[in-house]
């Protein structure tokens, strides 16, 4: 298989932080690689180096002449008032019909395709960006945290897309479930070194554990041998009769070297508030309406949560997950209905609007002291701060100088110092690395209180949630059966949509071969529709021929051959333009709707 891109002897530093230390990596065609490493390890920097947006301090990057990189942009590339369809045509320079066909793979239809793209949620805008990537026909996709802020349905749709994508991928993600489902290789960046493992993320993590255990056993054996040799040397080097043997043993000892085992990086240890388990209803919601003064997001919401449950609130972005969460804790006024908490319920809230408005005048330790229940000692405060990686001088940092991830950890630490029997968590995994999320997961499993949360991290949701509440189509319901049952239902919906699309294409193709219309397409406009379909086939044929001629022209050696190819290319280009123009005219005659 061809090598698409290769980095050798890569060195890269920022100040005194060494991100790449004699690092090497090779990406080959058709291989999907999950890229992992701690926050701040340098993963995004490596992507920028491979993209050519940033230079190495030393080393080299080699690229295949036919390399075509597709990079998922985090910024919005859309123009004001532009529809998704218009953006796809402008960005890709592909014809109308091709953009519509690719958009359909991401369920972009109707108002989602033809309405203003600026009005779409973040998840739907990501679908538009992914469709644009595919239209550029890349042979290497680079995705940097593609599941961040994506709703569950869009994440699963992205999985389906990547499984069917036949080219190479390099995917940075903290979502182990996503990487396990999409990648067959794992690349780790740790302490400046890159390690490529020919297996999935779960296999790599198990391999890493076994590798360290083997190294420890080997070192133990070597150290025992060293002690034995040293004892022999000390005993015999002074004797004339055994001095030669002692010198030989000294040479053996000098050759024995232990394997260097990297010391474990600082690890988060989280302990949830210690509360007494309770029984019965925790909160009852009856005919609740949620939203804002000028917009009702959802109504007629009725459900009940019992003490001890861990409830995930899910739904597509923009449907009202966070709005529901904020209404439950009275951060937003309800528009109607009733929310009634049980006697003795004390809830603590972790949400983005909380940790972005932390008191600026306080230090880390001062804030934790402010959050802690009465009687908490300074030693206890320092222990919790240390568990969230605020150690030594970091506890004296002022809040304004903290990064987003540090503020998130500080807010979580403050919550854990309370004695809340209910935790309400809005996207607790955002800004936290894999190890911190895993520690939080274990703590919440042990927690005896109630947890109500939203998250885009399916590994976190799968391990935590005992029930699901889905916000959808202007209402919400408590979904029985837990996460696995909900996931099965969503997958079934997506697969049924894919089967329906494939069936429609197959039926249309067979009908065209027979020269007749599919039954469901027999309308007064069937002649126009038939001509459109024939045009689409012709456009596809001409487009393929144009690409073939472009390639032949580049490789032509003689002037006569080049002239002949150029003349045919001109004819094909003119025919293609005429066919596309006729396609647009016919589409307008049909009113531009679905047909």
N, C-alpha and C positions, 0 to 999 in steps of 0.2 A: 504493500500500500504506500501511496505517495506521502512524503513528509510535507505538511502544509506550512508549518512555522517551527523554528527551532532557536532556542537561546542557549548560548554557551558562555561559561565563566562570567555570569552576570553579577556585577557589583553595583549596589545602589544604597546610598545613605541619605538621611535627612538629619543634619546636625550630627549629634553623637549616636543616633539610632541607626544601626545597620539592618536594613530591610532585606537585602539580597547579598549573600556571601558565597561567591563562586557557585552561583545557582545555575542549574541546567534543566531544561525541559524541552520535550519534543512532542508536538501534536501532529497526529496523522489523520488521514481522511477516514470518515465513517466511524470514528471513535468518539463517544460522549464521555466527557471527563467532569466529575464533580470536584470543585476546588474548595478546600476547607483550610481553616486556620483561625487563630484567635483574633479578636478585634485588635486592630493596630499592627497586625503581623506584616502587612504590606500586600494584601491580595489585590486591592484596587490599583495600587501602584504597578504591580506586575501586569495587570490588564492594560493600563495606559502605555506601558513599555511595548507590549505585544502589538497594540493598535498603532504604535508610532507616534503617540501624542506626547511621549516623554522619553528622554534619552537615558541610557545606562551611564553610570560613572565610568565603567569599563566593561569589556565583554562585547559580544556581538549577537545580533538577531538576524536570522536568515529566513526569507519568505519565498514560497513557491511562486513562480511567475503567474500562475493562474489563481492565486489566492484571492478570494472574495469574502471579506469579513462582514458579517451582519452584527451590529452592536445595538443592544436595546438601550435607547436613550432614556435618561431619567428626566430630562427637561421636556417641556411641551413644544413640539415642532410645528404646531398648528397656527394657521392664520385666523384673524378675527372673522367670525361668521362662517368659517369654512365647514362644510360637511365632511364626514369621514370618507365618503366616496370621492369627493373633490380632493381631499388631502392625498388619498392613495394614488390617484391619477397624477397629481402634481409631483409627488415625491418619487414615484417609481417610473414615471413616463410610460407606463403600460396602458393599453387600451381599456376602455370602459368595461367591456365584458370580462376581461381578465381580472380586473380589480374586484368586480362583483363576485366572481367565482371564488377567489381566494378569501374574500371577506366572509363568504358563507361558511368557510371552515371554522370560523370563530363566532358563528351565530350572529354576525352583523347583518341585520336585515331591517327593512322598513325604516322606522324613525331613527333607529340606532345607526343606520348607514347613511340616510339622506338628511337627517336633522343636524343642527349645529353640534360639532364635535365638542365644543367647549361646555355643553350642557350635560355631557356624559360623565358618569362617575369615574374615579381613578382606575377601577378595574376594567371598565369598558374602553377607556382610552388606551390602556395597556394592550387590549385586544387589537385595537386599530394599529398600534405601533408594531405588534407582532405580524399582522397581515402585511404591513409595509416592508418589514424585514424579508418575508417570504417572497414578495414580489421582486426583490432585488436578486433573487436566486443565489444566495451566498453558499459557499461550501464550508464555512466555519462560522458558527454562531457563538458570540460571547455575551453572556447574560450575567449581570452583576446584581445579586439579590432580587431575582425576578418575582419572587412571591411576596415581597414586602408590600403590605397594604392591599394585597389582592384578596377578594372574597374567596370562599372555599370553592364555589362553582367554577370561577375563572381559573383557580389553581388546577383543578382537575382537568379542565379543558386544555390548559397549557401542557399538562402531562400527556394527554392524548396526542396533542400536536407534536411534542418532542419524540414520543415513541414512534410516530410515523415519519419523522423527519429523517431522511436518508443520508444526511451529511454530518460533519463533525460538530461537536459542541464543547464549549468550556463554560461551566456554570458555577458561579460563586453563590453559595447559599448556606444558611445556618439550619435550613429545614431538612432534617435527616430523612423524613418520609418522602419528600419531593426528590431528593438526590437518589435514594434507594430505588425509586420508581423509574427514573429517567437515565441514570448514568451507569456505565459498565466499568469505568475506571475511576480512581480517586487520586487527586493530587493534593499533597499537604505542604503548606509553607509553615515552617517552625524554626525560629532562631536563624532566619536567613537562608535555610536549606530547603530545597524542594525534593519531595519524595513522590514518585509515581508508582501507584500500586495497581496491578491489573485485576481489579475486582471492585465490587460495590462498596459504599460507605460502611455498611455494617460489617462486611468481611474485613475491611481495612481496620476498623476499630478493634476487632477481635485479634487480627494479626499484630497490631501495635502492642496490645496487652501481652500476647504470647512472646513477641520479640523482646520486650523488656524483661519478662520472666526468664527467658533463655539466657539473656545477657547477665542477669543476676546470678543464675546457677553457674554459668561459665566463670564469672568472676570469683565466686566462692571457691570453685575448684582450683583456679589459678592461685588465689591467695593462700589456700592450704598448701599447695605445692611450693609457693615461695617461702612460707614459714618452715617447711620441712628442709628445703635446701639451705636456708639461712642457718638453721640449727646445726646442720651437718658442717657447714663452712666454719661457723664459730667454734665448733668442737675440734675440727681437724686441721685448720690452717696453720696452727702453731707447731704441729708435729712434723718432723722432717719426713717421716715415713708416709704420711697422708697428705702432705702439702700439695702434691701434684693433683690428687683427686679433688682437694678443696678448690684449687684454681679452676679445674674443669667445671665444678659445680657453680662457681661464680659466673662463668660464661653462660651456663644454662639459665641461671637466675636473671642475668642481664637481658636474655632474650625473651623472658616471660613478661607479657604486658597484659594488663586488664583492659576490658572493653569500656570505653567511656560511655557512661549512661547519663544523659542530660537530666539534671535535677528537675523535679516536677515544678511547673509554673504555679504561681499562687492560685489557689482554688477557693471558690466560694463555698461556704458552709452556711446553710440557711435553716433557721428554726422558726417555725410558725408560732403564733401566740398560743399559749397553753390555756385551753378553755374546757369547761365541763360539757360533755355531749348532752344534747337535748333532743326531745321527740316532739312530734306534732307539726302543724303548719308554721312555717317561718314567715311567709308573706302570701297574701291573697290579693289577686288582681281581678277586678270585675269591670267589664265593658269600658276599658281604659282607652282614651284617645290621646295620642302624643303628637308633638310637633311644635310649631312656632306661631306667633300671632297671625302671620299672613299665610301659613302653610300647615295643613294637617298631614303628617307623614303616615300615620296608621291609626286605626280605630277598632272598636269592638274587640279589644284584646282581653282575653280571660284565661287565667291559668293560676296554678298554686304550686308553691315550692315548699318542701318539707325541710326541717332542720337536718343537717348532715349531708344534704345533697350537694353535688358539684355540677352546676348547670351552665352549659355553654349556650350563649345567645349567638346565633349564626344567621346568615343571609347575605345576599348580594350587597355590594357597596351602594350606599344611597337609599337602602330600604328602611333604615332606622334603627340599627343595632345600638349604636351609641346613644341615640335619642331616647330609646327605651331605657337603657341603663341609667342615664342621667335623670330621667323622670322617676324611676324607682327610688332614687336616693334624694329626690326633691331638689336636685341641682337645676332642673327645668320644671316649670309649673305644668301640671297635667291640664289637658284641654277638656277633659270630661272623664267620667267614670271614677273608679275608686282604687287606691293602693293602701292596703292595711297590713302593717307589720305586727308580728306577734309580740306578746309581753316580754320585756327584758331583752329585746333585740338591739344590739349595738353593732353598727356597721362601720367599717373603715373603707375608704375609697382610694384606689390607685387609678389615675387617669391622666391623659396627656395634658389636659387643661390644669391639672394639679401641679405636675412636676415642671411645667414651664412658668409657673407663677410662685416659685419658692421665694421666701423672704431674702432679699439681696444682702441685707446687712449682717446676716448670721454666717458663722462658719459651719463646717460639717458637724462638729461636736455640739455646737450650740443648738443647731436645728434638731439633732437627735434628742438632746436634753429637753427641748420644748415639746417634742412628740411623745416622750416616754411617760408611762403611767407613774404616779407618785411613788416615791420610795426606791426608784431605780438608781443604782449606784453608778459612779463614774466608771468603775471597772466593767460593769455590765454594758454600759454605753460603748466603751472601747471594744468589747468583745463582739458586739453586733456590728460596729463600724468595720472591724477587721474582717468579719465574715463576708462583708460586701466590698472587700479590697480597699478600704480606707484605713491605712496603717501609718504609724509614725507621723511625719509631717503632713500627710494628706488630711488628717482630721482637723488641721488648722486652716485649710483652704477656705476662702470665701466662696459662697455659692455662685456669684457671677463668673468665676474663672473655671467652673466645672464644665466638662463636655456634656453632650446630650445623654450619653450612656452613664456618666457619673451621676448626673441629676436623677436619672431613672432609678439607679441603684440606691441613691440617698433617700428618695421618696419611698422605695420599698422597705428600706431599713427602718424608717420612721414608722411605717405601718406595722412592721413586725414587733416593734417595741410597745405597742398598745395591747389592750386586752379585748379586742373585738371578737365577738362570736360569729360575725358575718364579714367576709371579705368580698368587696365588689371591685373587680379588676378589669379595666378597659385596656386591652392589648398589653398585658404585662411583659410579653417577650420582646417588644420593640426596644432596640438599643441594648439588648442583653446578648452576650455571646452564648455559644452552645453550652459551655460548662455551667454558666449562671442559670440558664433556663432549666437545665437538668437538675440542678440543686433546688431550684424553686419547685419543680415538679415533684420531687421526692418530699419536700416539706409539706406541700398542699395535700399529698396523699395521706400523710400522717395527721394532718390537721383535723381536729374533732368538731370544728364549726362548719358553717355553710359557705360555699364559694359560688359566686355568680360572676361569670367572666365572658369577655369576647376575646378572640384570638384568631390570627391567620396561620398559626403554627399547628399543623395537623398532628405532629408527634406529641406535642403538649396536650392538645385537645383529646387525642385518643387515650392517653394515659390518665387524664384527669376526669373528663366528663362522665357523669353517671346518667345524665339526661340532656336533651337538646331542646331549645326553644328556637324555632325558625321564624324570622321576620320576613314576610313575603306578601306581595300583592296587597299592600295596605292593611295588613293585619298580622297577628302572630299566634302561634299555637305551640303547646308543649308536645314535643315529638317523642312518642314512646319508643323504647327499644335501644336508646343510647346511640353512641357515635357510629358504631359499625352498621346498624340498621339504616341510619340516616345517610351514611356514605354509600351504601348499596343502592338506595333510592336515587341519589344524585347521579351515580354512575349509570344507572339504568336509563335515566332520562337523556343523558348525553349520548349514550350508545344508540338509543332509539332514534334520536335526531340524526346521528351519523348514518344509521341504516336507512332511514327515510331519504336522506340526501343521496346516498349511493343507489338506492332503488329507483329514485326519480331519474338520475343520470342514466342508469342502465336501461330503463324503460324507454326513455327518449332516444337513446342511441339505437335500440332495436327497431323502434318505430321509423327512425330516419333511414335505416338500412332497407326496410320494407317499402319506404316511400309513403308512409301513412302517418297520421297524427296519433299520439296517445289519446285514449278515450277522454281523459279529463281535460284535454286541451282543445276539444272540438267546440269552438265558439264561432261567432260571426267574423272574428278576426283571424281565423285559422290559417288563411293564406299568408297574411303578414307574418304570423308566428313561424310558419314553415320557412319562409324566406329568411327570417332572422336566424333560425337554426342553421340553415344551409350556409349563411354568411359567416356564422361563428366557426363552422368547420373550415371554410375557406380561409378565414382570417388566421386560424390556428396553423393551417398548412403553410400559408404565406409567411407567417411569423417564424416558423421553424426553418423554412428555406432561407429567409433573410439572415438568420443567425448562422446557418451553415455557410452561406456565401461570405459573410463577414469573416469567419474563421479561415476560409479558403483564400480570401484576398490577403490576409495577413501572412500566410505561409507560401504565397505564390512566388516563384523564383524568376520566371521569364516575363518579359514585358507583354508578349502576345497573350499569355495565359491571364495575366492581371487585367488586361483590357477586356478580354472576353468575360471574365467574372464581374468586372465593374459594370459592363453593359447589362448583364442579366440582373445584377443587384439593383440597378436603377429601375428596370422594368418591374421587378418584384416589389420594390418600395412604393412605386406609383400605384400598383394594383392593390397593395395593402392599404394605402391611404384612402383609395376610392371605396374599398370594401368597408372600412371603418366608418367613413362618412355616410355611406348608405345605411349601415347598421344604426347609426345615431338618428337618421331621418325616420327610419321605421319605428324605432323605439319611441320617438316623440309622437308619432301617429297613434301608437297604442296608449299614449298618456303617461308613459314613463313608469307605470306601475308594475307589480309582479305579474308574470304571465306564465 
